[in-house]
Amino acid sequence: MFKEKWMLTVNRGTITCEPPSALVFIAPDGTKYGINGTADTMGYADIRSIWIDDPNPEFKKIGTKMSIAPLMNEARKLCK
């Protein structure tokens, strides 16, 4: 779905919205990662451990990550 803009080290997974509004990414190994602050406070694994650095040389040297906004936007749709 995201193709060249994929932002994680795992090549696939499932997104879900856990009540009340926790956005969660489930990796193929079953690990559940919090995508937003609500999920972080609920004890899900830290998504930063599988989040890719932006490959653009200008951003890579300062540690900027790929945008996770597309993943968050898709997960938010599931909360409605």
PELINPE-V423380 format. One record per helix or strand. SS is the DSSP state (H for helix, E for strand). FROM is the first residue (numbers start at 0). LEN is the number of residues. If there is no record, write none. Layout:
SS_FROM_LEN ; SS_FROM_LEN
This chain:
H_2_3 ; E_7_1 ; E_12_6 ; E_21_6 ; E_31_3 ; H_36_5 ; E_44_2 ; H_46_3 ; E_50_1 ; E_52_1 ; H_56_4 ; E_64_1 ; H_68_9
